[in-house]
Amino acid sequence: MTASVRARQFPAVCNFKTRDGGLPAQLVRSAYRSASIKLTPRDLRIQMVRVKEEKSKYSIISRNVTFKKKIGGDEAVFRMRPITPDDDIREEHILNDMSEHSHQMRFFGAKRRHTPKEVYELTHVEYRYDFALACVDQTTDEFVGIARYYSLSHDLKSEAFNTVEVAVLVNDNMAGYGIGTYLLYEIMQMAVLAKKKKAVAEVRRDNRAARKMFKKFEKCVPGFVENMQGDVVEYELPLMPVREGPGLLELSYTYEDVVA
């Protein structure tokens, strides 16, 4: 299952702030600790901001999630965590393991090997503006799914700064577990925490799996838009209104609402 987003290039810096719209710094630091990544605040160039750490399901981004396959009822437990610079090999594997069909759906073009520079840019996320979430198989330590959002502008005063483009990629062998839908929900939740207002995406018209995934959100998202533009389907999902969680902003609907 794949959702397309046009390729973008960003500076390879991990830079977390909250005063101008980034994710809460302590939230992200706790995620990196949970991912067993040994990076110092100097390495990450974190601007220290006092953030009260609340005991909610979003106060630590990294966690284990159990998925049950729709057909057969098989269960699998995976680790959800942010992508880090140490994930270059995992990123390369999931990209190069894609089938020809999946690559066309995701990248709008024929399959090719991704260059080390492209992999580097995908794993060195500038978290001040963007976010990348991985679903990791704890047995093989490989990625089975990835979700990302990219801010449409890095100009903090621009209205486009409040809009993110989202993309989801799931390994072909893991279809049927609902990983893509869960990743899409979670990446939009990360955007809400960063005080973004709208998520957008572009999907090939013949990408039935991705279109089905987005349509699940229609009943929950006020102002949901699906717009046909030739061979491309454009989606707009407002991230407002939100509700107050325990000290944090949350989407106004739950993942259970989406899949009900």
Buried (B, 14 or more C-beta within 10 A) or exposed (E): BBBBBEEEEBEBEBBBBBEEBBBBBBBBBBBBEBBEBEBEEEEBEBBEEEBEBEEEEBBBBBEEBEBEBEEEEEEBEBBBBBBBBEBBEBBBBBBEEBEEEBBBBBBBEEBEEBEEEBBBBBBBBBBBBBBBBBBBBEEEEBBBBBBBBBBBBBEEEEEEBBBBBBBBBBBEEBBBBBBBBBBBBBBBBBBBBBBBBBBBBBBBEEBEBBBEBBEBBEEBBEEBEBEEEEEBBEBBBBBBEBEEBEBBBBBBBEBEBBEE
